[in-house]
Amino acid sequence: MNESNVSGKFDQVVGKIKQGVGEAVGNENLANQGAADQVKGNVKETWGDVKDATGNPQRSDAGSNPQTSSDTGHNVRESITSAAENTKASVQNALKRD
């Protein structure tokens, strides 16, 4: 676990608290900030996972093949960007319904 993982987890917790408080008191701006903090935290944590996977080739899932580490990093980056796009689409759809 590295600094990105810890920072990401912290942002996720803060985001959940902000979102919950915002929804409880009817403050949409605070709730939206909380959701954004959660997304930011997930991205940071995942980036930390990428750094761990590519920075330690002795790991059993990365192997000693640099191409495997590169493939792992690519797959994680694709997952992050896909999740971000899906989140954006979900938020846009929710805003259109309101």
C-alpha positions in Angstrom: 0.0 0.0 0.0 1.4 3.4 -0.9 0.5 7.1 -0.3 -2.0 7.1 -3.3 -3.9 4.2 -1.8 -4.2 5.8 1.7 -5.1 9.2 0.2 -7.7 7.6 -2.0 -9.3 5.7 0.8 -9.4 8.9 2.9 -11.1 10.8 0.1 -13.7 8.1 -0.3 -14.6 8.2 3.4 -14.8 12.0 3.4 -16.9 11.9 0.3 -19.3 9.4 1.8 -19.7 11.6 4.9 -20.2 14.8 2.8 -22.8 13.0 0.6 -24.7 11.6 3.6 -24.8 14.9 5.4 -25.7 16.8 2.2 -28.6 14.4 1.5 -29.7 14.5 5.2 -30.0 18.3 5.3 -31.1 18.7 1.7 -27.9 20.4 0.5 -27.5 19.1 -3.1 -24.2 20.9 -3.6 -22.6 19.2 -0.5 -24.0 15.8 -1.6 -22.6 16.3 -5.1 -19.2 17.3 -3.7 -19.3 14.1 -1.6 -19.9 12.0 -4.7 -17.1 13.7 -6.6 -14.7 13.1 -3.6 -15.6 9.4 -3.7 -14.8 9.2 -7.4 -11.6 11.1 -6.9 -10.7 8.7 -4.0 -11.4 5.6 -6.2 -9.2 7.0 -8.9 -6.3 7.7 -6.5 -6.6 4.3 -4.9 -6.6 2.6 -8.2 -3.6 4.6 -9.3 -1.9 3.4 -6.2 -2.7 -0.2 -7.2 -1.2 0.5 -10.7 2.0 1.9 -9.1 2.2 -1.2 -6.8 1.6 -3.6 -9.7 4.1 -2.1 -12.0 6.7 -1.1 -9.4 7.1 -4.5 -7.9 7.8 -7.1 -10.7 8.3 -9.8 -8.1 4.6 -10.0 -7.4 3.0 -13.3 -8.5 0.3 -11.6 -10.5 2.8 -9.4 -12.4 5.5 -12.0 -12.9 8.9 -11.1 -14.0 7.8 -10.1 -17.5 7.7 -6.3 -18.0 5.1 -6.8 -20.7 2.8 -8.4 -18.1 3.2 -5.4 -15.8 2.5 -3.1 -18.8 -0.6 -5.0 -19.6 -1.8 -4.9 -16.0 -1.3 -1.1 -16.0 -3.2 -0.8 -19.3 -6.1 -2.8 -18.1 -6.4 -0.9 -14.9 -6.3 2.5 -16.8 -9.0 1.2 -19.1 -11.1 0.3 -16.1 -10.7 3.7 -14.6 -11.6 5.6 -17.7 -14.6 3.3 -18.4 -15.8 3.8 -14.8 -15.4 7.5 -15.0 -17.4 7.6 -18.3 -20.1 5.5 -16.8 -20.3 7.7 -13.8 -20.5 10.8 -15.9 -23.3 9.3 -18.0 -25.2 8.3 -14.9 -25.0 11.7 -13.4 -26.0 13.4 -16.6 -29.0 11.0 -16.9 -30.0 11.8 -13.3 -29.8 15.5 -13.9 -32.0 15.2 -17.0 -34.7 13.4 -14.9 -34.8 16.2 -12.3 
